[in-house]
Amino acid sequence: MEITLNIEGIQRLNFEKNFVFHMGKRNLQCSRAQAAFLSKTCYQLFMSDPTIESFTFQTNTSEIYLPYLEKLMNGFSIDLNSIPSDQLNTFRDILHELNSLHLLSLLQSFNETITIENCISILEKKTLFMIDTTEEIEFISSHFYEIEKDQLLSLDVDHLIRIVESPKLKLENESLFCSFIIEYNNPLLLSYLEYKALNIHDLKNLFQHFSFSSFERSWPLIVSLITEKDVNLENLSRYDNIQLFYKDSLFDGVFAYLYNKTDGNPVLNNTVEITTTDWRSNSHPSSNIVDPIKRDEGNWYFGSTNNGTIIFNLKDYRLNLNGYTLKSHSSSWANGCFLNSWRIEGSNDGKSWEEVDSKSSNLLHENLKAVYFQCNSKSHYFQYFRFLQTSKNTNYTDHIALHSIEFFGVLIKKN
């Protein structure tokens, strides 16, 4: 019969302190039962010699780890995030010496909520302590296109293979995935490309970068691309985005798409939320800004101070903004308060903001002039976008007066 120690029981009982762990100049006293619970190594020692009274660490250790070991032996979880990153390897070595790594999973010592910002860090920490990483792999796979490329490039190839093998993999497009594989520079990833979705430029870059022998596992896919007459990409579920780039229409972008998809004004049906500072009573409703029909009924005018802003909350969507259209107001309506300079910022929590684009331009110094502006640099996916003026308008006031606005880029729906 196998006898196991119940975690709740460990937490409640008072034990005789008949065993000691020696760590540097410090000692940690406990019972043999607690030592056996903490350490499979100690348990095996007790089985061969039940009179053993101490354990001395061989690992180059520090007394700072004693409180963590004490919590574990008493059946309590520890927060691995509270341990400085430069000390995690040493702590892992200590647990390895004790043969105690299994306790971290048993006591759920890693309960940090996974986000786009911390998913790589959590994956690496869990891997370090041999904790199951299935949840992290699936999260990274389903948010592959949203995660900073530099973070993905830092992963080892075994992790990357698990990520791209996952049926949950979501990419922005195959060309960007191809560029990523070239930059990562490991031919083991070549067989995970959908070659039928690549263009001639992508294929040329691949063959110039990798030797032909690197494509040994991929040749059947490449041959099928050459011999297949009809290439159908509609069933490739790995692309979970809507590409809404500027083409010929200044206002056929994100808000127009959401209007058509939701059969109505996306603000009025709660798809998008708009908040502003100091919206003027003589302005039309802010919902008109994103309404392809009503946006032509009037102007909007807000902000009497130098911190006037308008915030667009896309709620269930995120947007990688690469351009936008602004249309100037009617000069007779707002006394010539044309924009001189402005900035657009993005956020995923509505609190921390990152600049997406900024402009200083006189192109909007005309009555009802619509202009498309390309973002200066590549952006990230954001849920919130904030528009603000960075200098006084042509009437030397802080008011922001515009007729309409439209966003362009790659839109995704959050899982």
Legacy VTK file of the C-alpha trace (Angstrom):
# vtk DataFile Version 3.0
C-alpha trace
ASCII
DATASET POLYDATA
POINTS 415 float
0.000 0.000 0.000
1.318 3.414 -0.958
0.986 6.139 1.673
0.797 9.728 0.409
0.820 13.002 2.308
-2.238 15.188 1.859
-1.362 18.826 1.109
-4.099 20.252 3.330
-2.945 17.931 6.100
0.641 19.101 5.746
-0.563 22.691 6.161
-2.511 21.944 9.373
-0.188 19.673 11.330
2.526 20.652 13.800
5.574 18.446 13.300
8.481 17.588 15.538
11.601 19.277 14.185
13.875 16.262 13.856
15.568 17.096 10.558
17.675 20.003 9.267
18.657 21.353 5.853
22.096 23.005 5.781
22.305 25.857 3.289
25.497 27.889 3.510
25.602 29.466 6.970
21.865 29.040 7.547
19.843 26.041 8.618
16.206 25.145 8.054
14.710 22.835 10.669
11.698 20.662 9.953
10.370 17.142 10.424
11.355 14.091 8.434
7.785 13.975 7.090
8.099 17.508 5.748
11.525 16.747 4.287
10.119 13.675 2.542
7.200 15.736 1.193
9.556 18.423 -0.091
12.233 16.163 -1.514
12.142 12.830 -3.287
15.891 12.682 -2.651
15.317 12.850 1.105
12.526 10.303 0.856
14.886 7.838 -0.831
17.541 8.504 1.836
15.020 7.743 4.588
14.084 4.486 2.890
17.711 3.348 3.028
18.544 4.878 6.440
15.647 6.174 8.614
18.082 7.668 11.153
19.411 10.358 8.810
18.947 13.765 10.455
20.263 16.305 7.932
20.801 17.213 4.306
23.585 19.521 3.066
23.178 21.245 -0.293
25.957 20.774 -2.827
24.599 23.566 -5.023
26.222 26.963 -4.623
23.330 28.376 -2.659
22.222 31.436 -0.781
20.047 31.845 2.285
17.520 33.876 0.286
15.965 30.622 -0.938
15.138 29.263 2.529
11.713 30.979 2.797
10.664 29.440 -0.536
11.684 25.948 0.568
9.887 26.416 3.879
6.652 27.328 2.097
6.917 24.328 -0.205
7.542 21.828 2.588
4.474 23.163 4.420
2.266 22.612 1.391
1.988 26.216 0.211
2.599 27.476 -3.312
5.264 30.040 -4.075
5.205 32.833 -6.610
8.030 32.144 -9.036
7.653 35.667 -10.381
8.842 37.010 -7.026
12.260 35.443 -7.606
14.616 37.720 -9.589
15.316 36.403 -13.081
19.053 36.143 -12.461
18.394 33.824 -9.489
15.935 31.443 -11.147
18.631 29.115 -12.486
20.130 28.671 -9.020
16.717 28.015 -7.486
16.030 25.459 -10.220
19.344 23.726 -9.386
18.350 23.568 -5.706
15.004 21.967 -6.525
16.721 19.609 -8.940
19.139 18.524 -6.198
16.159 17.874 -3.930
14.241 16.209 -6.780
11.374 18.600 -5.957
10.438 20.124 -9.302
7.171 18.157 -9.327
5.940 20.213 -6.351
5.734 23.405 -8.415
3.012 21.924 -10.596
1.333 20.149 -7.682
1.119 23.374 -5.679
0.296 25.541 -8.724
3.204 27.886 -8.189
2.723 29.704 -11.468
-0.675 31.346 -11.698
0.206 34.508 -13.605
-2.427 35.410 -16.194
-1.063 34.962 -19.706
-0.955 38.077 -21.865
0.661 38.990 -25.164
3.313 40.882 -23.239
4.337 38.121 -20.795
3.580 34.849 -22.624
7.175 34.287 -23.796
8.547 34.975 -20.321
6.082 32.558 -18.708
6.904 29.879 -21.282
10.618 30.178 -20.572
10.172 30.134 -16.789
7.869 27.126 -16.850
10.279 25.317 -19.139
13.107 26.075 -16.734
11.185 24.409 -13.897
9.833 21.558 -16.042
6.209 22.697 -15.644
3.728 21.798 -18.391
3.629 24.550 -21.040
0.718 23.396 -23.207
-1.377 26.430 -22.288
1.439 28.851 -23.141
2.222 27.114 -26.445
-1.420 27.313 -27.530
-1.708 30.952 -26.463
1.432 31.983 -28.362
0.279 30.020 -31.397
-3.145 31.690 -31.479
-1.578 35.153 -30.994
1.531 34.620 -33.123
0.924 37.678 -35.297
0.434 39.971 -32.277
3.593 39.117 -30.348
6.765 41.171 -30.743
8.925 39.531 -33.396
12.094 39.911 -31.325
10.499 37.871 -28.545
9.585 35.088 -30.961
13.080 35.129 -32.437
14.486 34.561 -28.942
12.707 31.195 -28.586
14.557 27.936 -29.081
13.594 25.920 -32.141
11.854 23.160 -30.148
9.414 25.682 -28.732
8.866 27.262 -32.141
8.125 23.913 -33.740
5.514 23.162 -31.071
3.993 26.600 -31.667
3.747 26.364 -35.467
2.561 22.731 -35.286
-0.388 23.745 -33.124
-3.792 23.720 -34.880
-4.434 27.038 -33.139
-1.739 28.833 -35.169
-2.887 32.221 -36.459
-0.729 34.247 -38.854
-1.168 37.670 -40.363
-0.107 36.277 -43.733
2.276 33.677 -45.137
4.738 36.221 -46.535
5.462 37.595 -43.062
5.838 34.056 -41.722
8.279 33.342 -44.546
10.304 36.448 -43.642
10.303 35.357 -40.009
11.705 31.917 -40.901
14.437 33.514 -42.994
15.391 35.803 -40.122
15.272 32.944 -37.601
17.540 31.052 -39.998
16.687 27.473 -39.118
15.704 25.113 -41.974
13.722 22.909 -39.571
10.876 25.421 -39.884
10.684 25.268 -43.693
8.269 22.345 -43.756
5.702 24.403 -41.827
5.276 26.952 -44.620
2.184 26.955 -46.825
4.069 27.332 -50.096
0.883 27.790 -52.106
0.292 31.061 -50.228
3.716 32.523 -51.077
4.446 34.835 -53.974
7.400 34.694 -56.361
9.329 37.243 -54.298
8.950 35.108 -51.158
10.115 31.956 -52.930
13.098 33.756 -54.415
14.164 34.996 -50.978
13.811 31.499 -49.529
15.926 29.831 -52.209
18.563 32.540 -51.980
18.826 32.224 -48.211
18.675 28.448 -47.670
20.572 25.745 -49.528
18.536 23.393 -51.721
19.306 20.511 -49.368
17.416 22.407 -46.658
14.167 21.867 -48.570
14.354 18.071 -48.572
11.301 17.684 -46.324
9.450 20.427 -48.201
9.900 19.211 -51.780
6.523 17.421 -51.932
4.832 20.691 -50.967
6.823 22.660 -53.521
6.162 20.117 -56.282
2.433 20.197 -55.554
2.546 23.977 -55.889
4.096 23.674 -59.350
1.759 20.932 -60.594
-1.483 22.117 -59.003
-3.522 24.141 -61.461
-6.044 25.657 -59.070
-4.662 26.958 -55.803
-7.411 27.617 -53.259
-6.430 29.562 -50.148
-9.921 29.991 -48.721
-9.586 27.016 -46.384
-6.361 28.163 -44.741
-7.649 28.952 -41.242
-4.217 30.114 -40.067
-4.985 33.616 -41.374
-7.342 35.181 -38.866
-7.361 38.768 -40.062
-9.085 41.225 -42.341
-6.758 43.299 -44.493
-8.258 46.747 -44.912
-5.554 48.701 -46.687
-6.095 52.004 -48.451
-6.700 51.546 -52.170
-8.866 54.018 -54.041
-11.537 55.000 -51.533
-10.617 57.374 -48.706
-13.359 56.032 -46.448
-13.532 52.325 -47.267
-11.615 51.189 -44.193
-12.152 49.712 -40.744
-15.250 51.640 -39.721
-16.907 51.036 -43.099
-16.128 47.319 -42.750
-17.586 47.147 -39.227
-20.656 49.096 -40.361
-21.352 46.526 -43.097
-20.470 43.514 -40.937
-22.737 44.550 -38.052
-25.530 45.948 -40.238
-25.386 49.392 -38.732
-23.448 52.042 -36.904
-20.718 50.190 -34.925
-20.989 52.679 -32.050
-24.744 52.372 -31.706
-24.574 48.548 -31.753
-21.713 48.504 -29.185
-19.023 47.187 -31.531
-16.971 50.372 -31.062
-16.956 52.872 -28.208
-15.980 56.525 -28.621
-15.054 58.792 -25.715
-13.935 62.402 -25.937
-13.055 65.331 -23.750
-15.391 68.327 -23.796
-17.671 67.360 -26.691
-19.525 70.473 -27.814
-23.313 70.564 -27.710
-23.451 72.085 -31.200
-21.545 69.117 -32.636
-23.285 66.170 -34.205
-23.229 62.897 -32.183
-19.799 61.315 -31.966
-21.257 58.105 -33.413
-21.569 59.922 -36.759
-17.770 59.866 -37.067
-17.763 56.158 -37.932
-21.060 56.086 -39.835
-20.507 56.037 -43.643
-23.899 57.670 -44.148
-24.271 60.129 -41.268
-20.622 61.215 -41.202
-21.501 63.620 -44.041
-24.257 65.326 -42.065
-21.981 67.612 -40.082
-18.752 68.294 -38.251
-17.391 67.442 -34.832
-15.746 69.878 -32.535
-14.325 69.277 -29.076
-11.566 70.061 -26.616
-11.128 73.539 -25.181
-7.847 72.727 -23.439
-4.462 71.492 -24.591
-5.245 67.890 -23.603
-8.333 67.364 -25.741
-8.549 63.790 -27.050
-10.870 61.365 -28.774
-10.470 57.647 -28.005
-11.721 54.790 -30.174
-12.207 51.493 -28.299
-12.498 48.616 -30.789
-13.612 46.285 -27.945
-13.494 42.756 -29.435
-11.083 43.763 -32.192
-7.465 44.811 -32.504
-6.017 46.830 -35.341
-2.531 47.128 -36.771
-2.955 50.679 -38.045
-0.908 51.531 -41.127
-2.813 54.586 -42.360
-5.838 56.810 -41.851
-7.984 59.444 -43.547
-8.825 62.812 -42.015
-11.329 65.223 -43.510
-11.205 68.870 -42.526
-14.292 70.630 -41.231
-16.357 73.342 -42.847
-14.415 76.548 -42.221
-17.585 78.617 -41.857
-18.714 76.317 -39.046
-15.606 76.345 -36.826
-13.961 79.663 -37.655
-11.034 78.094 -39.493
-9.785 75.838 -36.696
-7.789 73.644 -39.077
-5.312 71.102 -37.735
-1.606 71.912 -37.826
-0.169 68.848 -36.087
-1.475 65.768 -34.332
-0.584 62.373 -32.919
-2.300 58.985 -32.858
-1.492 56.586 -30.014
-2.383 52.947 -29.401
-3.055 50.939 -26.244
-4.353 47.555 -25.165
-5.513 48.575 -21.704
-6.591 52.188 -22.203
-3.885 53.311 -19.761
-0.440 52.772 -21.258
-0.123 54.487 -24.634
2.379 54.053 -27.460
2.800 56.443 -30.378
1.540 55.004 -33.659
1.962 58.072 -35.858
2.448 61.822 -35.695
2.183 64.460 -38.368
2.761 68.160 -38.908
0.987 69.214 -42.082
-0.925 72.002 -43.795
-2.751 69.614 -46.131
-5.958 69.995 -44.119
-5.986 73.803 -44.300
-8.852 73.743 -46.784
-12.598 73.508 -46.471
-13.806 69.859 -46.348
-10.488 68.469 -47.625
-10.008 64.690 -47.203
-6.424 63.386 -47.074
-5.012 59.891 -46.551
-1.945 59.716 -44.286
0.421 56.734 -44.211
1.828 55.878 -40.773
5.530 56.653 -40.506
6.543 53.308 -39.018
5.221 49.804 -38.523
2.770 49.590 -35.652
1.475 46.837 -33.371
-2.027 45.510 -32.779
-4.031 47.737 -30.462
-7.573 47.777 -29.090
-7.617 51.491 -28.267
-6.579 54.446 -30.427
-6.261 57.987 -29.130
-6.220 61.048 -31.392
-4.852 64.300 -30.000
-3.654 67.648 -31.278
0.011 68.494 -30.613
-0.100 72.225 -31.358
-2.705 74.951 -31.565
-4.904 75.012 -34.646
-4.842 77.689 -37.360
-7.113 79.847 -35.209
-4.557 79.622 -32.340
-6.900 77.668 -30.038
-6.799 74.125 -28.646
-10.095 73.037 -30.187
-10.041 69.985 -32.434
-12.426 70.397 -35.343
-12.835 67.726 -38.027
-15.467 66.361 -40.338
-14.636 62.640 -40.356
-11.971 59.990 -39.827
-11.287 56.482 -41.137
-8.668 53.881 -40.173
-6.846 51.396 -42.408
-4.688 48.366 -41.639
-5.036 44.741 -40.546
-8.014 44.012 -38.290
-8.279 40.926 -36.101
-10.953 39.697 -33.741
-9.740 38.765 -30.272
-10.137 35.131 -29.223
LINES 1 416
415 0 1 2 3 4 5 6 7 8 9 10 11 12 13 14 15 16 17 18 19 20 21 22 23 24 25 26 27 28 29 30 31 32 33 34 35 36 37 38 39 40 41 42 43 44 45 46 47 48 49 50 51 52 53 54 55 56 57 58 59 60 61 62 63 64 65 66 67 68 69 70 71 72 73 74 75 76 77 78 79 80 81 82 83 84 85 86 87 88 89 90 91 92 93 94 95 96 97 98 99 100 101 102 103 104 105 106 107 108 109 110 111 112 113 114 115 116 117 118 119 120 121 122 123 124 125 126 127 128 129 130 131 132 133 134 135 136 137 138 139 140 141 142 143 144 145 146 147 148 149 150 151 152 153 154 155 156 157 158 159 160 161 162 163 164 165 166 167 168 169 170 171 172 173 174 175 176 177 178 179 180 181 182 183 184 185 186 187 188 189 190 191 192 193 194 195 196 197 198 199 200 201 202 203 204 205 206 207 208 209 210 211 212 213 214 215 216 217 218 219 220 221 222 223 224 225 226 227 228 229 230 231 232 233 234 235 236 237 238 239 240 241 242 243 244 245 246 247 248 249 250 251 252 253 254 255 256 257 258 259 260 261 262 263 264 265 266 267 268 269 270 271 272 273 274 275 276 277 278 279 280 281 282 283 284 285 286 287 288 289 290 291 292 293 294 295 296 297 298 299 300 301 302 303 304 305 306 307 308 309 310 311 312 313 314 315 316 317 318 319 320 321 322 323 324 325 326 327 328 329 330 331 332 333 334 335 336 337 338 339 340 341 342 343 344 345 346 347 348 349 350 351 352 353 354 355 356 357 358 359 360 361 362 363 364 365 366 367 368 369 370 371 372 373 374 375 376 377 378 379 380 381 382 383 384 385 386 387 388 389 390 391 392 393 394 395 396 397 398 399 400 401 402 403 404 405 406 407 408 409 410 411 412 413 414
